[in-house]
Amino acid sequence: MTDFCINGRFLTQPISGVQRVARQLCRALARNPAKDSFSLVIPPGAEAEADRIGLPFEITGGAADAPLGGVLWENRALAKAARGRYLINLTNRFPLALKRGAVLIHDAHVFDLPSTYKPVFGFFYRSLYRLAVTRGLDLVTVSEFSRARLSQALGIDSDRWTIIKSGIDHILEPEPDFSVLQRFGLVPEGYLLTVGALSGHKNLAALKLLARALAEQGRELVAVGDMSPAVYAGADLGEGLKHVGQVDDGALRALMENARCFVFPSQYEGFGLPPLEAMALGCPVATSDIAPLREACGEACIFFDPDDPEDIAERVLALSNDAAQRIHLGNAGREVTRNLTWDHSAKKWLDLLSVASKSSRVLRSNSHST
């Protein structure tokens, strides 16, 4: 039996930011000499995805893709399989009876913007996070901002948290799929790009004025993100934006590398993955002036007030029309993101586990090797 097991429910879920972090971190652990100390515990039907991750895995319980199947699987099959071992949970959730393990909580969104959640959903997650505290689980988050907000919301000392930043080098792995430009009628440097699901806090409606101004210059503002009916029905899509829906990583890389610049008007983030992905590819970035993005992006981008459409339009247009500034920020972005790798994130997790685990067993390999 392995020293540590990992909640593999994320392999049955649609890939959003949280699931991407879980997948990439597990892939990085699979590259580490300590990989055989881990077992990815998965429901039936996730074997092919687990093979692609590369960690040892074990199958337990029934299917987890039904409406309540995932909840039941986590609290029955997973809880039983993890008994006596240290369980690592990477997507905010964990079995309710868990007494030994770690949970990665990405942000305090459910406390800070409760109106964006259905009441039952919000109550469940707030209660779950409080349970993680009272159970004495090891708490992990992705930024100083999230640590501060979660500590305040949960009434605990910030020292309870370990910060492990996400990697962004996954965006460098796929070959760029330039066919996406032809598919959507785009010309290199003839468009600006934004990425985000069509939910309220992503703030796409604030880009209307910018989109109109760009159109007058013969340029487009392209939006990549989830357009599922459940989200679409209640969202202000932003007049004038060209929505292309979700795309794979190869297409996203091509869109970022060929965009004139990247715009990110989000009003709330725990970490801020999309602008960092763009920066890693040398795409100049203009983003919201909010604490987590200041923390993540440093001085390698242009900041604007996400609540002021005129400020957004003015600052982004200035960047779009300044070739020298775009080159400078493209170079600065690559430098800022150079050390944000998944292998580094995995090393931080191994450091945490070597201290946090009370198991008598030790990692089979030197966890300090990378």
Secondary structure, 3 states (H helix, E strand, C coil): CCCEEEECHHHHCCCCHHHHHHHHHHHHHHHCCCHHHEEEEECCCCHHHHHHHCCCEEECCCCCCCCCHHHHHHHHHHHHHHCCCEEEECCCCCCCCCCCEEEECCCCHHHHCHHHCCHHHHHHHHHHHHHHHHCCCEEEECCHHHHHHHHHHHCCCHHHEEECCCCCHHHHCCCCCCHHHHHCCCCCCCEEEEECCCCHHHCHHHHHHHHHHHHHCCCEEEEECCCCHHHHCCCCCCCCCEEEECCCHHHHHHHHHHCCCEEECCCCCCCCHHHHHHHHCCCCEEEECCHHHHHHHCCCCEEECCCCHHHHHHHHHHHHCCHHHHHHHHHHHHHHHCCCCHHHHHHHHHHHHHHHCCCCCCCCCCCCCC
